[in-house]
Amino acid sequence: MANGWSLVIGLIVIVVFCGVSWCAAPKGENQTVWRSTLILSAVACFLMWAITFLAQWHPLIQPIRNDLRPEHTPSHRAY
């Protein structure tokens, strides 16, 4: 089940990956390009995953079922 530890574990994995990318980038004139590409793409992927995860974990809008019979529909709907 999803919980808050998923974000912490994901963040730790990304930090470790960024550290390894910093140290393992091939030496040469394109070392900065390699480092920037690997670190920025990892952070962008993590942010996209985290935003999607949080949007599904705590939705801002609660779905309303339309397939219920009128006698089973609550009279007061919280919006």
Z-matrix of the N, CA and C atoms (Angstrom, degrees):
N
C 1 1.446
C 2 1.524 1 109.34
N 3 1.278 2 115.78 1 148.35
C 4 1.460 3 120.82 2 -177.59
C 5 1.532 4 110.26 3 -75.88
N 6 1.305 5 115.58 4 137.19
C 7 1.457 6 120.63 5 175.35
C 8 1.527 7 108.80 6 -147.24
N 9 1.318 8 115.92 7 -176.29
C 10 1.456 9 120.54 8 -177.11
C 11 1.512 10 114.70 9 -66.99
N 12 1.339 11 117.42 10 -21.01
C 13 1.456 12 120.24 11 179.95
C 14 1.512 13 112.14 12 -67.80
N 15 1.320 14 117.89 13 -22.90
C 16 1.466 15 120.24 14 178.67
C 17 1.528 16 111.09 15 -60.45
N 18 1.319 17 116.47 16 -40.16
C 19 1.466 18 120.17 17 178.78
C 20 1.526 19 111.19 18 -67.63
N 21 1.328 20 116.30 19 -41.79
C 22 1.468 21 120.02 20 -179.18
C 23 1.530 22 110.49 21 -65.70
N 24 1.320 23 116.52 22 -45.44
C 25 1.466 24 120.23 23 179.39
C 26 1.527 25 110.77 24 -63.52
N 27 1.335 26 116.86 25 -42.73
C 28 1.465 27 120.48 26 177.17
C 29 1.520 28 111.78 27 -61.32
N 30 1.325 29 116.89 28 -41.09
C 31 1.459 30 120.64 29 179.09
C 32 1.531 31 110.90 30 -65.28
N 33 1.330 32 116.84 31 -40.91
C 34 1.469 33 120.22 32 178.69
C 35 1.531 34 110.26 33 -63.15
N 36 1.324 35 116.74 34 -42.55
C 37 1.469 36 120.39 35 178.89
C 38 1.528 37 110.55 36 -61.56
N 39 1.322 38 117.09 37 -42.96
C 40 1.468 39 120.61 38 -179.66
C 41 1.527 40 111.04 39 -66.80
N 42 1.319 41 117.91 40 -40.35
C 43 1.469 42 120.42 41 178.66
C 44 1.523 43 110.66 42 -63.80
N 45 1.339 44 116.95 43 -42.64
C 46 1.468 45 120.15 44 177.55
C 47 1.530 46 110.48 45 -63.58
N 48 1.338 47 116.70 46 -43.99
C 49 1.463 48 120.04 47 178.53
C 50 1.524 49 110.93 48 -61.11
N 51 1.328 50 117.54 49 -41.48
C 52 1.468 51 120.12 50 179.42
C 53 1.530 52 110.86 51 -65.26
N 54 1.339 53 117.07 52 -38.66
C 55 1.465 54 119.96 53 177.16
C 56 1.513 55 112.23 54 -64.29
N 57 1.333 56 116.46 55 -43.38
C 58 1.463 57 120.52 56 177.77
C 59 1.528 58 110.18 57 -65.54
N 60 1.320 59 117.00 58 -40.48
C 61 1.472 60 120.36 59 178.88
C 62 1.527 61 110.78 60 -62.65
N 63 1.328 62 116.74 61 -37.16
C 64 1.463 63 120.57 62 -179.84
C 65 1.538 64 110.46 63 -65.29
N 66 1.336 65 115.32 64 -43.30
C 67 1.472 66 119.55 65 -176.72
C 68 1.528 67 113.16 66 -80.96
N 69 1.330 68 117.61 67 -31.50
C 70 1.464 69 120.80 68 -172.89
C 71 1.529 70 113.46 69 -96.33
N 72 1.322 71 117.27 70 5.61
C 73 1.464 72 119.07 71 178.55
C 74 1.525 73 109.19 72 -64.06
N 75 1.331 74 116.57 73 135.93
C 76 1.467 75 119.01 74 -178.54
C 77 1.527 76 111.46 75 -62.63
N 78 1.323 77 114.73 76 137.27
C 79 1.475 78 120.50 77 -179.57
C 80 1.526 79 109.83 78 -71.37
N 81 1.298 80 114.95 79 148.93
C 82 1.459 81 120.22 80 178.15
C 83 1.518 82 109.93 81 142.36
N 84 1.320 83 113.92 82 -168.36
C 85 1.470 84 118.15 83 -176.30
C 86 1.523 85 112.55 84 -74.20
N 87 1.350 86 118.05 85 -17.22
C 88 1.461 87 121.12 86 179.88
C 89 1.531 88 112.82 87 -101.80
N 90 1.324 89 117.21 88 17.55
C 91 1.464 90 120.04 89 -178.07
C 92 1.525 91 111.40 90 -62.09
N 93 1.299 92 117.92 91 -40.79
C 94 1.458 93 121.17 92 179.16
C 95 1.521 94 111.49 93 -65.57
N 96 1.315 95 117.11 94 -37.72
C 97 1.461 96 120.84 95 178.30
C 98 1.526 97 110.40 96 -64.80
N 99 1.340 98 116.95 97 -43.53
C 100 1.466 99 120.86 98 178.36
C 101 1.523 100 110.64 99 -61.20
N 102 1.330 101 116.23 100 -48.51
C 103 1.464 102 120.10 101 -179.57
C 104 1.523 103 111.12 102 -59.90
N 105 1.298 104 116.75 103 -48.20
C 106 1.468 105 120.92 104 -178.22
C 107 1.519 106 111.34 105 -62.32
N 108 1.322 107 116.29 106 -43.37
C 109 1.462 108 120.48 107 -178.13
C 110 1.522 109 111.17 108 -64.01
N 111 1.323 110 117.49 109 -48.54
C 112 1.456 111 120.67 110 -177.56
C 113 1.526 112 112.32 111 -66.49
N 114 1.314 113 117.21 112 -44.62
C 115 1.461 114 120.60 113 -177.02
C 116 1.524 115 111.12 114 -70.73
N 117 1.323 116 117.57 115 -45.05
C 118 1.470 117 119.60 116 -179.80
C 119 1.523 118 112.33 117 -65.83
N 120 1.326 119 117.89 118 -38.38
C 121 1.468 120 119.52 119 178.65
C 122 1.526 121 110.85 120 -68.72
N 123 1.330 122 118.63 121 -37.98
C 124 1.461 123 121.27 122 177.56
C 125 1.520 124 111.46 123 -64.86
N 126 1.317 125 116.59 124 -44.09
C 127 1.465 126 120.14 125 179.54
C 128 1.527 127 110.99 126 -66.76
N 129 1.319 128 117.67 127 -39.72
C 130 1.469 129 120.58 128 178.25
C 131 1.528 130 111.32 129 -64.39
N 132 1.331 131 116.83 130 -41.71
C 133 1.472 132 120.23 131 177.57
C 134 1.516 133 110.85 132 -64.19
N 135 1.345 134 117.05 133 -42.05
C 136 1.460 135 119.64 134 178.76
C 137 1.526 136 111.33 135 -63.42
N 138 1.325 137 116.95 136 -44.03
C 139 1.466 138 119.74 137 179.79
C 140 1.526 139 111.79 138 -62.66
N 141 1.316 140 117.36 139 -41.14
C 142 1.461 141 120.66 140 178.17
C 143 1.522 142 110.46 141 -63.50
N 144 1.323 143 116.96 142 -44.25
C 145 1.460 144 120.77 143 178.56
C 146 1.525 145 111.14 144 -64.49
N 147 1.333 146 117.53 145 -43.97
C 148 1.462 147 121.19 146 -177.48
C 149 1.524 148 111.35 147 -65.35
N 150 1.319 149 117.91 148 -41.42
C 151 1.464 150 120.96 149 178.85
C 152 1.519 151 110.37 150 -64.95
N 153 1.328 152 117.42 151 -43.33
C 154 1.463 153 120.92 152 177.80
C 155 1.518 154 110.87 153 -64.64
N 156 1.320 155 117.48 154 -42.72
C 157 1.458 156 122.22 155 179.51
C 158 1.526 157 110.94 156 -61.47
N 159 1.325 158 117.10 157 -47.82
C 160 1.461 159 120.52 158 -178.98
C 161 1.523 160 112.19 159 -67.80
N 162 1.321 161 117.72 160 -33.77
C 163 1.465 162 120.56 161 178.39
C 164 1.524 163 111.18 162 -66.02
N 165 1.318 164 117.62 163 -32.02
C 166 1.454 165 120.53 164 178.37
C 167 1.533 166 111.71 165 -86.74
N 168 1.309 167 117.31 166 -25.67
C 169 1.455 168 122.13 167 -178.03
C 170 1.523 169 110.90 168 -73.62
N 171 1.331 170 117.45 169 -44.41
C 172 1.459 171 123.56 170 178.45
C 173 1.528 172 109.18 171 -129.14
N 174 1.331 173 116.94 172 81.45
C 175 1.468 174 118.64 173 -178.14
C 176 1.530 175 111.42 174 -67.00
N 177 1.320 176 115.57 175 145.29
C 178 1.462 177 120.59 176 178.96
C 179 1.521 178 111.96 177 -80.66
N 180 1.311 179 117.39 178 -26.11
C 181 1.457 180 122.50 179 -178.15
C 182 1.515 181 108.30 180 -119.53
N 183 1.341 182 115.56 181 127.62
C 184 1.460 183 119.56 182 178.47
C 185 1.524 184 109.12 183 -89.12
N 186 1.321 185 118.08 184 130.29
C 187 1.465 186 120.46 185 -179.82
C 188 1.531 187 111.31 186 -63.27
N 189 1.328 188 116.41 187 145.05
C 190 1.460 189 122.71 188 177.87
C 191 1.520 190 107.64 189 -112.72
N 192 1.332 191 116.27 190 125.93
C 193 1.465 192 120.56 191 -179.25
C 194 1.519 193 109.84 192 -82.21
N 195 1.318 194 116.74 193 130.86
C 196 1.464 195 122.34 194 178.31
C 197 1.523 196 112.40 195 -104.30
N 198 1.335 197 117.12 196 -2.62
C 199 1.451 198 119.32 197 -176.06
C 200 1.534 199 113.21 198 -95.03
N 201 1.326 200 118.81 199 9.80
C 202 1.457 201 122.09 200 179.23
C 203 1.527 202 111.00 201 -88.67
N 204 1.314 203 115.71 202 149.94
C 205 1.466 204 120.40 203 175.50
C 206 1.526 205 109.01 204 -70.01
N 207 1.334 206 118.08 205 153.20
C 208 1.472 207 120.50 206 -175.87
C 209 1.530 208 113.59 207 -58.14
N 210 1.330 209 118.81 208 -33.29
C 211 1.467 210 119.13 209 -178.94
C 212 1.529 211 112.89 210 -72.74
N 213 1.323 212 117.63 211 -14.43
C 214 1.456 213 121.18 212 178.03
C 215 1.526 214 112.14 213 -102.15
N 216 1.291 215 117.35 214 1.17
C 217 1.453 216 121.30 215 179.87
C 218 1.526 217 109.11 216 -88.97
N 219 1.323 218 117.98 217 129.12
C 220 1.484 219 119.31 218 178.31
C 221 1.519 220 110.09 219 -64.87
N 222 1.346 221 114.93 220 142.55
C 223 1.459 222 119.19 221 -177.75
C 224 1.520 223 112.56 222 -75.17
N 225 1.310 224 116.93 223 -26.74
C 226 1.466 225 120.15 224 178.30
C 227 1.528 226 108.54 225 -112.50
N 228 1.287 227 115.20 226 119.61
C 229 1.469 228 121.22 227 178.30
C 230 1.516 229 108.77 228 -106.35
N 231 1.296 230 115.23 229 128.72
C 232 1.466 231 120.11 230 177.80
C 233 1.527 232 108.49 231 -87.52
N 234 1.293 233 116.12 232 123.79
C 235 1.461 234 120.75 233 178.68
C 236 1.482 235 110.58 234 -105.20
